[in-house]
Amino acid sequence: YDGLNVDELEDILKIVKIKLLYTIPNCHNPAGVNISECRRKRLVELAEKYDFYIIEDDPYRPIAGEVPPPIKNFDTSGRVIYVSSFSKIIAPGLRIGFIIANEQISEKISLLEQLDFSTSTINQYVVARLIRKGMIEERSKELFRYYGEKMKILIDSLRENGLNEFDPPKCGFFLLLNLNKNSWDVFYKAVEKGLSFVPAKPFFIRGGETMARLSISVASPEQIVEGVKILSDILAR
């Protein structure tokens, strides 16, 4: 529950040579966990020892509340490429993100970005203005509270309906629930009742056939409660 298992990772690295490791350190999609600070430090040490780079995908930090420092903070040799976005706190349609990386990597990414004519300049000016006015920071606090309340509604509803096989997410939009039935079979029945979720097998290297990813991102509190009731009724049959 502290995120990526660095000891197991090293066991793999002793056998398999990798060039790049991708991780979501905060509000993991779909597990909802945060990597602990000691494991973040260890990841950078492993990158040095086994000669690979880390992509730290951190779009949920603005809505995560108190979380450990970025993995990038422990990087002294440019092995961590920090990636984030404004899509979770302003609007996905803006398509504006940013990276923090060493000069060589940044230059290459900049050249690649020119091939798609970059993001709208107007959109970039809008976001820059919002940052200077302090609106991003204020909105982040509001969204952390808002999504936290909806996640609590989901957790409470699941427990009230006897669906207890999950680890409560620390933050973010997603919760992994063990259905104890093939998740695709349940999914097709749920869609017929107007409920959709993501069968979570593709998120797993091993297992996961009975796991479902539930999301609170766009659902209203009332829809969350209704959706859990539908799911509970299907699983009871």
C-alpha positions in Angstrom: 0.0 0.0 0.0 3.1 2.2 -0.2 3.2 2.1 -3.9 5.6 0.4 -6.3 7.4 -2.5 -4.6 11.1 -1.5 -5.1 12.5 -4.7 -3.7 10.5 -6.8 -6.2 11.5 -4.3 -8.9 15.2 -4.9 -8.1 14.7 -8.6 -8.3 13.4 -8.1 -11.9 16.2 -5.7 -12.7 18.8 -8.3 -11.8 17.4 -10.4 -14.6 15.9 -8.0 -17.1 17.7 -4.9 -18.6 15.3 -2.0 -18.9 15.9 1.5 -20.4 12.8 3.3 -19.0 10.4 2.9 -16.0 7.0 4.7 -16.0 5.3 5.4 -12.7 2.3 7.4 -11.4 3.6 8.3 -7.9 0.5 10.0 -6.5 -3.2 9.0 -6.6 -2.2 6.0 -8.8 -4.6 5.1 -11.7 -6.2 2.7 -10.9 -4.9 1.7 -7.4 -5.2 5.1 -5.7 -2.0 4.7 -3.8 0.9 7.1 -3.2 4.5 5.9 -3.3 6.2 6.5 0.0 9.1 8.9 0.3 11.6 6.1 1.1 10.5 4.2 -2.0 10.9 7.3 -4.1 14.5 7.7 -3.0 15.1 4.0 -3.6 13.8 4.3 -7.2 16.3 6.9 -8.0 19.1 4.8 -6.5 18.0 1.8 -8.6 17.9 4.0 -11.7 21.6 4.9 -11.0 22.6 1.4 -10.2 20.9 -0.3 -13.2 21.2 2.5 -15.7 17.7 3.4 -16.6 15.5 6.5 -16.8 12.2 7.2 -14.9 9.1 8.9 -16.3 7.3 10.4 -13.3 3.8 11.0 -14.4 2.3 13.3 -11.8 -1.0 14.9 -13.1 -2.9 14.3 -9.8 -0.6 16.2 -7.4 -2.7 19.3 -7.5 -5.7 17.4 -6.2 -3.8 15.0 -3.9 -3.5 17.0 -0.7 -0.3 16.2 1.3 1.9 13.8 -0.5 5.7 13.2 -0.5 8.1 15.3 -2.6 8.3 14.3 -6.3 10.8 11.6 -7.2 12.5 14.3 -9.3 13.5 16.0 -6.0 15.9 13.1 -5.3 17.4 13.1 -8.8 21.0 14.4 -9.0 22.0 13.1 -12.4 19.0 13.8 -14.7 17.6 10.3 -14.7 14.0 11.4 -13.8 11.7 13.0 -16.4 8.9 14.8 -14.5 5.6 15.1 -16.4 2.5 16.9 -15.3 -0.6 18.5 -16.7 -3.2 21.2 -16.0 -6.0 19.0 -17.4 -7.1 17.7 -13.9 -7.6 21.2 -12.5 -8.7 23.5 -15.4 -10.0 21.6 -18.4 -8.8 18.5 -20.4 -9.5 20.3 -23.6 -6.7 22.8 -23.0 -4.2 20.0 -23.7 -1.5 21.7 -21.7 1.2 19.9 -19.8 4.8 20.4 -18.9 8.0 18.4 -18.2 11.1 18.9 -16.0 14.1 17.1 -17.4 17.8 17.5 -18.1 18.8 19.8 -21.0 19.5 17.1 -23.5 16.1 15.4 -23.1 14.2 18.7 -22.9 15.7 19.8 -26.2 14.8 16.6 -28.0 11.2 16.8 -26.6 11.0 20.4 -27.7 11.9 19.3 -31.3 9.3 16.6 -31.3 6.6 19.0 -30.0 7.2 21.3 -33.0 6.1 18.5 -35.3 2.5 18.9 -34.1 2.7 22.7 -34.1 2.6 22.7 -30.3 -0.3 23.5 -28.0 -2.5 26.6 -28.8 -0.5 29.7 -27.9 -3.7 31.4 -26.6 -4.3 28.5 -24.3 -0.8 28.7 -22.9 -1.2 32.4 -22.2 -4.5 31.7 -20.4 -2.9 29.1 -18.1 0.1 31.4 -17.5 -2.2 34.2 -16.5 -4.1 31.9 -14.1 -0.9 30.8 -12.5 0.3 34.4 -11.9 -3.1 35.3 -10.4 -2.9 32.4 -7.9 -6.1 30.8 -9.2 -4.4 27.4 -9.8 -3.4 27.0 -6.2 -6.8 28.0 -4.9 -8.6 25.7 -7.3 -6.4 22.8 -6.3 -7.5 23.1 -2.7 -11.1 23.2 -3.7 -10.8 20.1 -6.0 -9.0 18.1 -3.3 -11.9 18.7 -1.0 -14.5 18.0 -3.7 -13.1 14.7 -5.0 -12.3 13.6 -1.4 -16.0 14.0 -0.5 -17.1 12.0 -3.5 -14.6 9.2 -2.8 -15.9 9.0 0.7 -19.5 8.6 -0.7 -18.3 5.8 -2.9 -16.4 4.0 0.0 -19.4 4.4 2.4 -21.8 3.2 -0.3 -19.7 0.1 -1.0 -19.5 -0.8 2.6 -23.2 -0.3 3.2 -23.9 -2.7 0.4 -21.5 -5.3 1.7 -18.8 -4.7 -0.9 -15.7 -4.6 1.3 -12.9 -6.1 -0.8 -10.9 -3.0 -1.6 -8.1 -0.8 -0.2 -9.4 2.8 0.3 -7.6 5.1 -2.1 -5.5 7.8 -0.6 -6.5 10.3 -3.3 -7.5 10.6 -6.9 -10.5 9.4 -9.0 -10.3 5.6 -8.9 -11.0 2.6 -6.6 -10.1 -1.0 -7.3 -12.8 -3.4 -6.2 -12.6 -7.2 -6.1 -16.0 -8.4 -7.5 -15.1 -12.1 -6.8 -16.6 -12.8 -10.2 -15.2 -12.3 -13.7 -15.3 -8.6 -14.2 -16.2 -8.7 -17.9 -19.3 -10.8 -17.1 -20.4 -8.3 -14.5 -19.6 -5.4 -16.8 -22.0 -6.6 -19.6 -24.8 -7.0 -17.1 -24.1 -3.6 -15.6 -24.2 -1.8 -18.9 -27.7 -3.2 -19.5 -28.7 -1.5 -16.2 -27.1 1.8 -17.2 -23.9 1.4 -15.2 -20.3 1.4 -16.6 -17.0 0.7 -15.0 -13.6 -0.6 -16.3 -12.8 -4.3 -16.0 -9.3 -4.0 -14.5 -7.5 -7.1 -15.8 -5.4 -5.0 -18.3 -3.9 -3.1 -15.4 -2.3 -6.3 -14.0 0.7 -8.3 -15.0 -0.7 -11.3 -13.2 -4.3 -12.0 -12.2 -6.9 -9.2 -11.9 -9.7 -11.1 -13.7 -12.1 -10.2 -10.9 -11.1 -6.6 -10.4 -13.0 -3.5 -11.4 -11.9 0.1 -11.6 -14.6 2.4 -10.3 -14.4 6.1 -11.0 -15.9 9.2 -9.2 -14.5 11.8 -11.7 -17.7 12.9 -13.4 -20.4 11.1 -11.4 -22.6 13.1 -9.0 -23.0 11.9 -5.4 -26.4 10.7 -6.3 -25.2 8.7 -9.3 -22.4 7.2 -7.2 -24.9 5.8 -4.7 -27.2 4.6 -7.4 -24.3 2.9 -9.3 -23.2 1.0 -6.2 -26.7 -0.2 -5.6 -26.9 -1.5 -9.2 -23.6 -3.2 -8.9 -24.6 -4.8 -5.6 -27.8 -6.1 -7.0 -26.0 -7.7 -10.0 -23.4 -9.3 -7.7 -26.1 -10.7 -5.4 -27.6 -12.8 -8.2 
